[in-house]
Each structure stands twice: as C-alpha cells, then as structure tokens.
Amino acid sequence: MYRWNPVVLIALLSSGAALGQAVTDGEKRWAAMQSAVNNAQSAGDNAWMLVSAALVLMMTGPGLALFYGGLVRKKNVLGTMMQSFILMATVTVLWAVVGYSLAFGEGNSFIGGFQHLFLRGVGAAPNADYAPTIPHQTFMIYQLMFAIITPALICGAFAERMKFSAMLLFMTLWSLLVYFPMAHMVWGKGGLLNAFLGGRFPCFDFAGGTVVHVTSGVSALVCALYLGKRQGYPQEPMKPHNLVLSVIGACLLWVGWFGFNAGSALAASSLATSAFVATHFGAAAAALGWVLAEWIRGGKPSVLGAISGAVAGLVAITPASGFVQPFPALVIGFIAGVFCYFMVTGIKHIFGYDDSLDAFGVHGAGGTLGALLTGVFATFLVNDGLKDALGRPKALGMVDGNPGQVVNQLIGVAIAWALAAVGTLIILKVCDLLIGVRVEPQQETEGLDLSQHGEEAYNFEA
C-alpha cells in the first residue's frame, strides 16, 4: 500500500494553490483586457458619432441656409436663411419633448410610444436595439439632426412667399404628423418598413432616402402647388442674387453629408468607411452627369448646375450608401444627376408649378430614384447585417439574386409619398384656416426680409 510522503503532499498542495491563483489572475487580466477593448471601442464610436452629429447640423446651418439663401432674390435672403436657422431651435425643443419618443420609442408599426417623453430614460447607457456601443443620448442627438434638416429642405419650394408664422406652425405640425411617424416606420423598432428590427416590409434606407428626401420633396411639391406661383413667375426673371453663397453652401452640404451617411453606420467601422466612399463617389458622378446634360442641351456648363448636380447625387446615394459598392455608387450618382436635371428643366416647365428652389426636382425625384436603385444594387458584400437561420448573410438586392427587394423599396417609397402628400395637404389647410399661409401681395413685392423681419441683408449706406 502506497503511503503519501508529507513533504510531497505539501508540495503538491502548494503547487495546486499556485496554479489556481495563476488561473484566477489570468482570468482577471483577460477580463480587464476585454473591458479595456470594449471601452476603447465605445470611446471611438462615440467620438465619431458626436462629430457626425455636428456635421449633420452643419448641413442645415450654415450649409442649407447659404445654399438656399444665395438662390433667392436679395430682398428675401434673410427670410430664407432665417427659416433654416429657426428650425434648428424649434425642432430641437419639439424633439426633446415628444419627437424622439414618437420616432424611436416602442409603439406599433406606425408610431412610437411615450416612454421617452421629455427624454426620460435617455442617458449614458446604450440602447442595444439601435446602437450598442454608444450612449443612448448620443444616438438621440444624432437622430435629432436629421429631424432638423428634413423640414428645412421643404422651405425651398415656397421660398419668397410664405408667412414666417405660418411656416413655424406648418413645420411643427409636419414634424409631428409626417416626419416622426415615417422615421419610426423605417428606423424604429417594430416599424412597418424596418428591415433590421421586425418590419413587415423590409425597406433598405441607410440614411434617409424615404425618411428625409422623399417626404420633404413630395411635401415641397404639395406646398408649391397649394401656395401658387410667385408674383411675376415665370414671365419675370428671378435669378439667384448671389451664387457665391450657394457654392459655399453646397460645399458645406457635401462635407456634412459624410456625417449624414457614414455616421448612419452608428460606429467607427468598415461600414462607415464604405458609406463614406459611396457618398463621395455618388456626389462626384452626379455633378458630372448634370453638367454634361446641361452642356449638351444648353451649350454651356453652369456653376448652378454643377452644385445642383452634386446635391442630387448626395440625395440619391443616401438610402444606398450603406449597401452598395463604389462602382454602383458612381452609377447611381450619374443617373441621378441626369434625371434630376431633366426633372428641374423639363418636367417642372411642362406642368408649370413654381418650386422656387427645386426642392421636389432634387429631393423628391432624387430620393425616389435612389431608394429604388438601392433595391437593385444592395449587396451583402457591403452590409451583412441580415442573416438566415444558419447565420449566413442574406441576399439583399437584385445584384445578390433578390429582385423582390425592388418591390419592397417601391412599397416604402409609395408609403412615403402618400403620407407626405396627404399629411402636407391637411396641415396646409389647417394653417390656412387658422392664420393664412401666404404673405399679402404688397409684402411679397417688398420682400420677406422687410415684411416679416424688418431687416435687410445688405446695407450699402456710407
């Protein structure tokens, strides 16, 4: 019978304890390393998203304010820029009170609930449903910037002829009845069109083709038709008073759009890089497409055409930016540049509506085109966020062998068109009954700067 040597036994016990201690220390070090990695990722993602939020805000002011401001006559430049600026304040307050909750709170397929009323529960902890590596508050403020610029885009359609008070009332009601529901349907958990969080009709809209551009563009058309033409249109020339301002604004929009699209990856990731590249390529190709069409048709390439084309490309690539490879982005952009050029110079004149700054021709038409082409060119090689039962990436668009996605995109576009058209018409009727929507003829002749704000943009007195 073997007898244990006490010395050997003590040695074995000691070595076992040391081994156990080593294992425990190793687990602690591993846990600490994992925590450090997670913290680093969260910090990097949060930094990118805060920068992206600032870039998107820059798109409204100064970007859109300068772009639109330079395109109107000089008697309306302050009134036009004021519309963009005041919406930065108005929509922010509305978002904090109820807007964020209606857009991203849990509700039904069409609208969110009230659990985040007054931003209750929106703090430093991430919301795992939307962005698991950044604070919930960062996600909230980033999405706010989209809610700000969307109604501001509509102002281009009724530029130079809408009351300031009516504009404020209209935009408040429009945000509540059109933008917040559409944002929930496409991006909110359980939304009707949300492809990633349980939507019945999975519509791909990476950064706002339907939510931002289709809704604002269609609403712009309804506003232009409802308010009627400006005095003297189209007999009197109504040329942009300062294209230099518009060029600066367009360049700011182009730069800010990187936050708009690449930021929609909600992380400093390879997907953000892909969206960044697609955004730039789409804008460049569209600028060339518009200029080429204009050059062939009119004999001269204009500065206004070049900047309008770039914006059209940015609009069209928005829904596709997180789903398409670089060359399809060039294709989408070029088609958008040519298509929007003919919408602005052809269709608009055929039907005779006065869309002052071509909000429908660029955003409505370009957004619709981009949303449909997303269904064609979307590929899991760029975005593998959708998986089948075996964990394999699902086919996304027609290029992946899923032509049915084009139908889903068409459904999403149709819903956006219907909601924007019907909602806008009802809101305009209500505003017109309450306070009237159009300035008096004498005020329109005088200009919005003096009649609505008592100021002038340019004072040349000695």
C-alpha positions as CSV (number, residue, x, y, z in Angstrom):
1,M,0.0,0.0,0.0
2,Y,1.4,3.4,-1.1
3,R,1.9,6.0,1.7
4,W,1.8,9.7,1.0
5,N,5.0,11.5,1.9
6,P,4.0,14.6,3.9
7,V,6.7,16.7,2.1
8,V,5.4,15.6,-1.3
9,L,1.8,16.2,-0.2
10,I,2.6,19.7,0.9
11,A,4.4,20.5,-2.3
12,L,1.5,19.3,-4.4
13,L,-1.0,21.3,-2.4
14,S,1.2,24.4,-2.7
15,S,1.6,24.0,-6.4
16,G,-2.1,23.4,-6.9
17,A,-2.9,26.6,-5.0
18,A,-0.3,28.5,-7.0
19,L,-1.8,27.1,-10.2
20,G,-5.3,28.1,-9.1
21,Q,-4.1,31.6,-8.2
22,A,-2.4,31.8,-11.6
23,V,-5.6,30.8,-13.3
24,T,-7.6,33.4,-11.3
25,D,-5.0,36.1,-12.1
26,G,-5.1,35.2,-15.8
27,E,-8.9,35.4,-15.8
28,K,-8.8,38.8,-14.2
29,R,-6.2,40.1,-16.6
30,W,-8.3,38.7,-19.5
31,A,-11.4,40.4,-18.2
32,A,-9.5,43.6,-17.7
33,M,-8.2,43.5,-21.2
34,Q,-11.7,42.8,-22.6
35,S,-13.1,45.7,-20.6
36,A,-10.3,48.0,-22.0
37,V,-11.0,46.9,-25.5
38,N,-14.8,47.5,-25.1
39,N,-14.2,50.9,-23.5
40,A,-11.8,51.8,-26.4
41,Q,-14.4,50.8,-29.0
42,S,-17.1,52.7,-27.2
43,A,-15.0,55.8,-26.9
44,G,-14.0,55.6,-30.6
45,D,-17.6,55.0,-31.8
46,N,-18.9,57.8,-29.5
47,A,-16.3,60.3,-30.8
48,W,-17.2,59.5,-34.4
49,M,-20.9,59.8,-33.7
50,L,-20.6,63.2,-31.9
51,V,-18.5,64.5,-34.9
52,S,-21.1,63.1,-37.3
53,A,-23.9,64.8,-35.4
54,A,-22.1,68.1,-35.7
55,L,-21.5,67.6,-39.4
56,V,-25.2,66.9,-40.0
57,L,-26.2,70.1,-38.0
58,M,-23.7,72.0,-40.2
59,M,-25.7,70.9,-43.2
60,T,-28.7,73.0,-42.1
61,G,-26.7,75.9,-40.7
62,P,-24.7,77.2,-42.4
63,G,-24.9,74.7,-45.4
64,L,-28.6,74.8,-46.4
65,A,-29.0,78.4,-45.2
66,L,-26.3,79.6,-47.5
67,F,-27.3,77.3,-50.4
68,Y,-30.9,78.4,-50.3
69,G,-30.1,82.0,-49.3
70,G,-27.9,82.6,-52.4
71,L,-30.6,81.2,-54.7
72,V,-33.3,83.7,-53.8
73,R,-33.6,87.4,-54.7
74,K,-31.7,89.7,-52.4
75,K,-34.9,91.1,-50.8
76,N,-35.6,87.6,-49.4
77,V,-32.2,86.3,-48.4
78,L,-32.6,86.9,-44.7
79,G,-36.1,85.5,-44.6
80,T,-34.9,82.4,-46.4
81,M,-31.9,81.9,-44.1
82,M,-34.0,82.5,-41.0
83,Q,-36.2,79.6,-41.9
84,S,-33.3,77.2,-41.7
85,F,-31.9,78.8,-38.6
86,I,-35.2,78.9,-36.6
87,L,-35.9,75.3,-37.4
88,M,-32.6,74.3,-35.6
89,A,-34.2,75.7,-32.5
90,T,-37.8,74.8,-32.9
91,V,-37.3,71.1,-33.9
92,T,-34.8,70.7,-31.1
93,V,-37.3,71.6,-28.4
94,L,-40.1,69.5,-30.1
95,W,-37.7,66.5,-30.3
96,A,-36.8,66.8,-26.6
97,V,-40.4,67.0,-25.5
98,V,-42.0,64.3,-27.6
99,G,-40.4,63.8,-31.0
100,Y,-37.7,61.3,-30.1
101,S,-40.1,59.2,-28.2
102,L,-42.6,59.1,-31.2
103,A,-39.8,58.2,-33.6
104,F,-37.7,55.7,-31.6
105,G,-39.9,54.7,-28.7
106,E,-41.5,51.3,-28.8
107,G,-45.0,51.5,-30.1
108,N,-46.8,50.0,-33.1
109,S,-45.9,49.6,-36.7
110,F,-46.6,53.3,-37.5
111,I,-45.6,55.4,-34.5
112,G,-43.6,55.1,-31.3
113,G,-44.8,55.3,-27.8
114,F,-44.4,57.9,-25.0
115,Q,-41.8,56.1,-22.8
116,H,-39.1,58.6,-23.7
117,L,-41.3,61.7,-23.2
118,F,-39.1,64.6,-22.2
119,L,-36.2,62.2,-22.9
120,R,-37.0,60.0,-19.9
121,G,-34.6,57.1,-19.9
122,V,-32.3,58.5,-22.5
123,G,-28.9,58.7,-20.7
124,A,-25.4,57.3,-20.8
125,A,-26.3,53.6,-21.1
126,P,-26.5,52.4,-24.7
127,N,-29.8,51.3,-26.3
128,A,-28.9,47.9,-27.5
129,D,-31.7,47.9,-30.1
130,Y,-30.2,50.8,-32.0
131,A,-26.5,51.4,-31.2
132,P,-25.0,49.1,-28.5
133,T,-21.6,50.8,-28.4
134,I,-22.5,54.5,-27.8
135,P,-24.6,56.3,-25.2
136,H,-28.3,56.4,-25.8
137,Q,-28.1,60.2,-25.6
138,T,-25.5,60.2,-28.4
139,F,-27.9,58.3,-30.6
140,M,-30.7,60.6,-29.7
141,I,-28.8,63.8,-30.5
142,Y,-27.5,62.3,-33.8
143,Q,-31.0,61.5,-35.0
144,L,-32.2,65.0,-34.0
145,M,-30.0,66.5,-36.7
146,F,-32.0,64.6,-39.3
147,A,-35.2,65.8,-37.9
148,I,-33.9,69.4,-38.2
149,I,-32.8,69.4,-41.8
150,T,-35.7,67.5,-43.2
151,P,-38.4,70.2,-42.8
152,A,-35.8,72.8,-43.7
153,L,-35.5,71.2,-47.1
154,I,-39.2,71.9,-47.8
155,C,-38.6,75.7,-47.4
156,G,-37.0,75.7,-50.9
157,A,-40.4,75.1,-52.5
158,F,-42.3,78.0,-51.0
159,A,-39.3,80.4,-50.8
160,E,-40.2,84.1,-51.1
161,R,-44.0,83.8,-50.4
162,M,-44.9,82.1,-47.1
163,K,-45.6,83.9,-43.8
164,F,-43.0,83.3,-41.1
165,S,-45.7,82.5,-38.6
166,A,-47.4,80.0,-40.9
167,M,-44.0,78.4,-41.7
168,L,-43.4,77.8,-37.9
169,L,-46.9,76.3,-37.4
170,F,-46.7,74.2,-40.5
171,M,-43.3,72.8,-39.7
172,T,-44.3,71.9,-36.1
173,L,-47.4,70.0,-37.3
174,W,-45.5,68.5,-40.2
175,S,-42.8,67.1,-37.9
176,L,-45.4,65.6,-35.6
177,L,-47.6,64.1,-38.3
178,V,-45.2,63.2,-41.1
179,Y,-41.6,63.1,-40.1
180,F,-41.8,61.3,-36.7
181,P,-44.2,58.5,-38.0
182,M,-42.0,58.0,-41.1
183,A,-38.8,57.8,-39.1
184,H,-40.4,55.2,-36.8
185,M,-41.7,53.1,-39.7
186,V,-38.3,52.9,-41.3
187,W,-35.8,53.1,-38.4
188,G,-37.8,52.5,-35.2
189,K,-38.0,49.1,-33.5
190,G,-41.0,47.2,-35.0
191,G,-41.6,49.9,-37.6
192,L,-43.6,48.8,-40.7
193,L,-40.6,49.2,-43.1
194,N,-37.7,48.4,-40.8
195,A,-35.6,45.7,-42.5
196,F,-33.5,45.0,-39.4
197,L,-35.9,45.3,-36.5
198,G,-39.0,43.4,-37.4
199,G,-40.7,45.4,-40.2
200,R,-43.4,43.7,-42.3
201,F,-42.0,45.2,-45.5
202,P,-38.2,45.3,-45.2
203,C,-37.2,48.6,-46.9
204,F,-33.5,49.5,-47.1
205,D,-32.9,53.1,-46.2
206,F,-29.5,53.5,-44.7
207,A,-29.5,57.3,-44.1
208,G,-32.9,58.7,-45.1
209,G,-33.9,58.4,-48.7
210,T,-37.5,57.9,-47.9
211,V,-37.5,59.4,-44.4
212,V,-35.8,62.6,-45.3
213,H,-35.7,63.2,-49.0
214,V,-38.9,61.6,-50.4
215,T,-41.1,63.1,-47.6
216,S,-39.6,66.6,-47.8
217,G,-39.5,66.6,-51.6
218,V,-43.1,65.4,-52.0
219,S,-44.3,67.8,-49.3
220,A,-42.4,70.6,-51.1
221,L,-44.3,69.9,-54.3
222,V,-47.7,70.0,-52.4
223,C,-46.6,73.3,-50.8
224,A,-45.7,74.8,-54.2
225,L,-49.0,73.8,-55.7
226,Y,-51.0,74.9,-52.8
227,L,-49.4,78.4,-52.4
228,G,-49.4,79.1,-56.1
229,K,-46.8,80.9,-58.1
230,R,-44.8,83.9,-57.0
231,Q,-45.9,87.2,-58.4
232,G,-44.5,87.5,-61.9
233,Y,-43.5,83.9,-62.3
234,P,-42.5,82.7,-64.9
235,Q,-42.6,85.9,-67.0
236,E,-40.2,87.9,-64.8
237,P,-36.6,86.7,-64.4
238,M,-36.0,85.5,-60.8
239,K,-32.3,84.8,-60.9
240,P,-30.2,83.9,-57.8
241,H,-28.9,87.0,-56.2
242,N,-25.6,85.5,-55.0
243,L,-24.3,82.2,-56.4
244,V,-21.1,82.6,-54.4
245,L,-23.2,82.0,-51.2
246,S,-24.8,79.0,-52.9
247,V,-21.5,77.4,-53.9
248,I,-20.2,77.8,-50.3
249,G,-23.4,76.2,-49.0
250,A,-23.2,73.3,-51.5
251,C,-19.6,72.6,-50.5
252,L,-20.6,72.6,-46.8
253,L,-23.5,70.2,-47.6
254,W,-21.1,67.9,-49.4
255,V,-18.8,67.7,-46.4
256,G,-21.6,67.5,-43.9
257,W,-23.1,64.6,-45.9
258,F,-20.3,62.4,-44.7
259,G,-21.7,62.6,-41.2
260,F,-25.2,62.1,-42.7
261,N,-24.4,58.9,-44.5
262,A,-21.2,57.5,-42.9
263,G,-22.5,58.4,-39.5
264,S,-25.5,56.2,-40.1
265,A,-23.3,53.2,-39.5
266,L,-23.6,54.3,-35.8
267,A,-20.0,53.2,-35.3
268,A,-16.4,54.0,-36.4
269,S,-16.5,50.8,-38.6
270,S,-15.7,49.5,-42.0
271,L,-19.3,50.0,-42.9
272,A,-18.9,53.7,-42.1
273,T,-15.9,53.7,-44.5
274,S,-17.9,52.1,-47.2
275,A,-20.8,54.6,-46.8
276,F,-18.2,57.5,-46.8
277,V,-16.7,56.3,-50.1
278,A,-20.1,55.7,-51.7
279,T,-21.3,59.2,-50.7
280,H,-18.3,60.9,-52.2
281,F,-18.4,58.9,-55.4
282,G,-22.2,59.4,-55.9
283,A,-21.9,63.2,-55.5
284,A,-19.0,63.5,-57.9
285,A,-20.7,61.4,-60.6
286,A,-23.9,63.3,-60.3
287,A,-22.2,66.7,-60.6
288,L,-20.6,65.5,-63.9
289,G,-23.9,64.0,-65.1
290,W,-25.9,67.2,-64.5
291,V,-23.1,69.3,-66.1
292,L,-22.8,67.0,-69.1
293,A,-26.6,67.0,-69.7
294,E,-26.7,70.8,-69.4
295,W,-23.7,71.3,-71.6
296,I,-25.1,69.1,-74.4
297,R,-28.5,70.7,-74.2
298,G,-27.7,74.3,-73.5
299,G,-24.2,74.8,-74.8
300,K,-22.7,75.9,-71.5
301,P,-22.0,74.2,-68.2
302,S,-23.2,76.4,-65.3
303,V,-22.0,76.7,-61.8
304,L,-25.6,76.4,-60.5
305,G,-25.9,73.2,-62.5
306,A,-22.7,71.7,-61.0
307,I,-23.7,72.4,-57.4
308,S,-27.3,71.2,-58.0
309,G,-26.0,68.0,-59.6
310,A,-23.7,67.3,-56.6
311,V,-26.7,67.7,-54.2
312,A,-28.8,65.5,-56.4
313,G,-26.2,62.8,-56.2
314,L,-25.9,63.1,-52.4
315,V,-29.7,62.8,-52.2
316,A,-29.8,59.7,-54.4
317,I,-26.9,57.8,-52.7
318,T,-28.3,58.4,-49.2
319,P,-30.5,55.3,-49.0
320,A,-27.9,53.2,-50.8
321,S,-24.8,54.4,-49.1
322,G,-24.5,51.6,-46.6
323,F,-25.5,48.9,-49.0
324,V,-23.6,49.4,-52.3
325,Q,-20.1,49.1,-53.6
326,P,-18.1,52.1,-55.1
327,F,-18.8,51.5,-58.8
328,P,-22.6,51.2,-58.3
329,A,-22.4,54.4,-56.3
330,L,-20.9,56.1,-59.4
331,V,-23.7,54.7,-61.5
332,I,-26.4,55.8,-59.1
333,G,-24.9,59.3,-58.9
334,F,-24.6,59.8,-62.6
335,I,-28.1,58.6,-63.3
336,A,-29.4,60.9,-60.6
337,G,-27.5,63.9,-62.0
338,V,-29.1,63.5,-65.4
339,F,-32.5,62.5,-64.1
340,C,-32.8,65.4,-61.7
341,Y,-31.6,67.9,-64.4
342,F,-34.5,66.9,-66.6
343,M,-36.9,67.0,-63.7
344,V,-35.9,70.6,-63.0
345,T,-35.6,71.9,-66.5
346,G,-38.2,69.8,-68.3
347,I,-41.0,68.3,-66.1
348,K,-41.2,71.5,-64.0
349,H,-41.8,73.7,-67.0
350,I,-44.2,71.2,-68.6
351,F,-46.5,71.3,-65.6
352,G,-45.8,74.9,-64.7
353,Y,-45.5,74.6,-60.9
354,D,-43.3,77.1,-59.1
355,D,-41.0,75.0,-56.9
356,S,-38.8,78.0,-56.2
357,L,-35.5,76.3,-55.4
358,D,-36.4,72.9,-56.9
359,A,-36.8,71.0,-53.6
360,F,-39.1,68.5,-55.4
361,G,-37.0,68.2,-58.5
362,V,-33.8,67.3,-56.5
363,H,-35.0,65.8,-53.2
364,G,-38.3,64.2,-54.2
365,A,-37.2,62.9,-57.5
366,G,-33.6,62.1,-56.4
367,G,-34.8,60.4,-53.2
368,T,-37.3,58.3,-55.1
369,L,-34.7,57.2,-57.7
370,G,-32.1,56.4,-55.1
371,A,-34.5,54.4,-53.0
372,L,-35.5,52.2,-56.0
373,L,-31.9,51.8,-57.2
374,T,-30.9,50.7,-53.7
375,G,-33.1,47.6,-54.3
376,V,-31.1,46.9,-57.4
377,F,-27.5,47.4,-56.1
378,A,-27.7,46.5,-52.4
379,T,-25.3,43.6,-51.6
380,F,-24.3,41.6,-48.5
381,L,-20.7,42.1,-49.5
382,V,-21.1,45.6,-48.1
383,N,-23.7,45.1,-45.4
384,D,-24.1,41.6,-43.9
385,G,-26.4,42.7,-41.1
386,L,-29.2,40.4,-42.2
387,K,-28.6,36.6,-41.6
388,D,-30.5,33.5,-42.4
389,A,-31.3,30.7,-39.9
390,L,-27.8,29.2,-40.4
391,G,-26.1,32.5,-39.7
392,R,-25.2,33.2,-43.3
393,P,-25.6,36.7,-44.8
394,K,-28.9,37.1,-46.7
395,A,-29.1,38.3,-50.3
396,L,-30.0,41.9,-50.3
397,G,-30.7,43.4,-53.7
398,M,-31.1,42.3,-57.3
399,V,-27.4,42.0,-57.8
400,D,-27.4,39.4,-55.0
401,G,-30.2,37.5,-56.7
402,N,-33.1,39.1,-54.7
403,P,-35.2,41.1,-57.2
404,G,-38.0,41.1,-54.8
405,Q,-36.2,43.8,-52.8
406,V,-37.1,46.3,-55.6
407,V,-40.8,45.7,-54.7
408,N,-40.1,46.3,-51.0
409,Q,-38.4,49.6,-52.0
410,L,-41.3,50.5,-54.1
411,I,-43.7,49.9,-51.2
412,G,-41.6,52.1,-48.9
413,V,-41.5,54.9,-51.5
414,A,-45.3,54.7,-52.1
415,I,-45.9,54.9,-48.3
416,A,-43.6,57.9,-48.0
417,W,-45.3,59.6,-51.0
418,A,-48.8,59.0,-49.6
419,L,-48.0,60.1,-46.1
420,A,-46.2,63.2,-47.2
421,A,-48.8,64.3,-49.8
422,V,-51.9,63.7,-47.7
423,G,-50.4,64.9,-44.4
424,T,-49.0,68.1,-46.0
425,L,-52.2,69.0,-47.7
426,I,-54.2,68.6,-44.5
427,I,-51.7,70.6,-42.5
428,L,-51.6,73.4,-45.0
429,K,-55.5,73.6,-44.9
430,V,-55.4,73.8,-41.1
431,C,-52.7,76.5,-41.1
432,D,-54.5,78.5,-43.8
433,L,-57.7,78.4,-41.8
434,L,-56.0,79.5,-38.6
435,I,-53.6,82.2,-39.7
436,G,-53.3,82.1,-43.5
437,V,-50.2,80.8,-45.2
438,R,-49.2,83.3,-47.9
439,V,-48.0,86.8,-47.4
440,E,-50.0,89.7,-48.8
441,P,-49.2,90.8,-52.3
442,Q,-47.7,94.1,-51.1
443,Q,-45.5,92.2,-48.6
444,E,-44.3,89.8,-51.3
445,T,-43.3,92.7,-53.5
446,E,-41.5,94.4,-50.6
447,G,-39.7,91.1,-49.8
448,L,-39.7,88.8,-46.8
449,D,-36.7,90.5,-45.2
450,L,-38.5,93.7,-44.5
451,S,-42.1,92.5,-44.3
452,Q,-41.5,89.6,-42.0
453,H,-38.4,90.6,-40.1
454,G,-37.9,94.3,-40.5
455,E,-34.3,93.9,-41.7
456,E,-32.2,94.0,-44.9
457,A,-29.4,91.7,-45.8
458,Y,-27.3,94.3,-47.5
459,N,-26.8,97.9,-46.3
460,F,-24.7,100.0,-48.7
461,E,-25.1,103.3,-46.9
462,A,-21.9,105.2,-46.2
